[in-house]
Amino acid sequence: MDVVVRPAEFKQGTWTLSDRLGRPLGTITQISPSLFVIDADRNSGLFKMATANFPSLDSAMSDIASHMKGECQLSGNDE
């Protein structure tokens, strides 16, 4: 399943995760410059990742892509 990562509109340092149909999958939050945390929604395919920590947004996205067996792409709010 492909995952789309979008900056959260009202929360800097947070990105929302959804599938291509717009269903929510969870969030990625930047805790510090080298700590990004995935918080997966309970009813999503990401839930088996539970809460996972990564050193960068790119590494979090790579792990999401591997876990979901698809692509994980960063998207702007203008799409």
Order of alpha helices (4+ residues) and beta strands (2+ residues): beta-beta-beta-beta-beta-alpha-beta
